[in-house]
Amino acid sequence: MQNILGGSAGFDTHRVSSGRHTQGVPFAARFVSGGAGNGGQKYPLFDWIIDKIAPCPWSATTGSSAPIYHPHEQTYRPLYTAEEKKRRDETPWTLVQGILAPFQFLVFAISLTLVLRYLVTGNGYALAAYSVVFKTMVLYLIMITGCIWEKKVYDKYLFAPAFFWEDVFSMLVLALHTAYLVELFGHTTSARQMMFLAIAAYAAYVINATQFVLKLRAARLQAARLAVSEQAGRTI
């Protein structure tokens, strides 16, 4: 579920705090609505927390526009420049990611069911074992296409600044799935131990997907704030 089409990009730089207006004000209070500075409007603390904990591999393919926080600049910047957004909308790899992401989640759900069935009943080992292999192959595919997408949009195959930590976290997901393949074909552990490793790999994947959902929510909130801001600007 790393990449699902949706969201919108493009958000003007939003000041979180500005010098003399926030001196002596507790850090968390600067994010609470109604505080000093910026006309009493702050970036909500909850959304700021979401943005800080929501890494997900190549989630930009969704069109997510959740901001990037730079403490030294104290600003929120969009995930895309106007040119990057144009490239994102034009490349066919955006659609590819949007199709592969829900497909991978479906494969994961079926495989997890088979793995849990084996752990509980002891039956269906072969089906469970090779369902994890298929899930891993789908993961490899979506990671490769994600790299291509990132190159098309950001001119970097991996670790583009806008999604550096998302790519870092994806390495953990890859490592756990790959470790499963090594154990399966190397016959280095028991069947049950191998299934528990698959559970660990799937747990990392679920965390990844959850982080993405939170980040997409933050992006939608940001888009809503932008719309309100633009509407207010037109009425002034």
N, C-alpha and C positions, 0 to 999 in steps of 0.2 A: 504493500500500500504506500510505497515511498512516493509515488508520483500519480496524482489524479488531477485531471484538468479542472480548473476552476479558479476563482479569485480574480483579482485585478491588480495591475501594477501601476506604479507611479504615485509618489506621495511627496509633497513638498517638505523640505527640511522642517522638523518640528522641534522647537527649543524646549528642553525639559526644565532648565533653570537658567537664570541669567544673572550672574554676578551679585550686585548689591541687593537684588530682590530676595535672594535665598541665603544670604549670610546669616548664620546662627539658626537656620531652620533645619530640624532633623532631616536626614537624608530621605527616609521613607515618606515623611510628610510632604516632600516636594512632588510626590507622585499622586497625592490625594486631591481629588477635585475640590475646588474652592479655596486653594491655598494662595499664597502671595505670588505675584509674577504671572505673566502671560494672561492677564485679564481674569485671573481666577480659574483658568482651565489648565489642568495638568494631565499628563499621561498617566492613566490609572495604574496603581501599584500592581494589581493582579495581572494586567496585560504585560507590564514590564517583566514580571516573574515568568510569565509564559514565554516571552521572547528569549529570556535567558536560558531556559531549560528545554527548548524545543528543537534540537538538531535532528535532521532527517535527510538521508541521502537524496540529493537532487530533487528536493521538494519544490524547487523553482519551476519545474515542469508543470506544476499545477497552476501556475500563474499567481502563486502566493506573493503577497507584497508586504509581509511582515517586516518591520524595520530592523535595522542593525544598530545596536547601541554601542557607541564609542565613548567611554567615560571621559577621555581626555578632551573630546570635542563637545560632550554633553548635547549631542544632537541625535535625531533619528533620521536615517536616510533610507530611501527606497531600495528594494532589492535589485531593481533594474534602472539603468539610465533609459532615456527615450530610445536610443539606438538599440540597446540590449532587448528592450521590450519588443521592438520591431522585429528583431531577429528571432526572438522566441515565438512570436505569432506566425512568422513565415516558415520556419523550419518544420518539415514533416515529422521530425523526431519528437516533437512535443506530443503529437497524436499517438505515436508509438508508445511513449511512456504512459500516456493516459489509458491505453488499452492494456498494457502489460501489468500495471499496478493492481487493478482489481482482479486480474487473472491470477496473479501471484497470491493474493489474499485467499482466493477460492481454493487454490492448490494447498496452501498452508492449512486451511480449515479442515480439508479432507484428510490430509496427512496427519495432522494432530489427532484427529479422531481415531485413526488406525493405530497410531503409536500408543495412545492411552488404552485402547482396547487390548493391545498386546501386553502392556504392563499390568493391567487388571486381570486378564483372563489367561495370559500365556499363549494365546492362539493368534495366528495370523502374522507370524514374525516376518516372513518374506515380503508380504504385502506392505507391512509397516516400514520395513527397512528400505525398500526401493521407492516407496512414496517420498521418503526424505531425500533420496537421490534426485528424484524428479523435481522436488521443491528447490533443491540446491542448483540444479541446472537452470531453472527459471530465474533464480536469484542472480546467477552469473550473467544470464542474458540481459536482465534489466539493469545490471550494473554496467555492462559494456555499452548498451544503448544510452544509458545515463551519461557515461563519459563522453560519448559522441555529442549528445545534446549539450552538455556543458561546454564543449569545445566550440560548438556552433554559436552559442549565446555569449559566452565569456572569453572565448579564445584560450581556454585552458581545459585539458582533459580531466584534471582533478584539482581539488583544493583551490578553486577560485575564491577570492577573499569573501565574497558574499555568502558562500556556503562551505567555508573551511571546516567548521566543526561538524557539520552534517556529513561531510566526506570522511572525516576522522572516525566518527562513530560507525559509519558503514564498514570500516575496516574490521571492527570487532565482529559485526554480523557475518562478514565474509570468513573471518578466521574460524569461527565456531562451526559454520557449515562445512568448511574445508576439513577441519579436524575430524568431523564425522566421517567424511569420505575416506580419510586416511585410516581410521579405525575399522571401517567396514571392509575395505579391500585389503588391509594389512593384517586383519584378524589379530589385533593386538589386545583387545579387551573382550569381555563377555557380551552377550546380546543385550542383557539388561543395562549394563553400563553404557553401552552404545546408545540405547534408547534415551537414557537420562541425559546424555550429551546432546541428543537431538532436541530434547525438551529445553535445555539451556540455550541452544541456538534459536529455538522458536521464541523463547522468552525475550531474547535480545531483539528479535524481529518485532514482537508485539510492543515492546517499549518504543522502538523506532516508529512504529505506526501511530502509537498514542501521541508521541511528541509531534508528529506531523499534523495530527488532527488539531492539537492545541495551537500549533503555529498557524494553520489555516484559519482557525477561529480568530486569532489575533489579526491576521491579514484582513479578514472581512470587517472586523471592527475598525481597522485603520481606514479601509475604503469608505466605510460609512462616515467616519469623522471627516474625511476629505470632501465627501459630497455635501455634508452640512456646512463645512467651511466655505466651499465654493458658492453654495446657495446664499450664505450670509453675505459673501463678498458682492454678489450681484444685486442684493437688495439695498446695499449701502449707497 
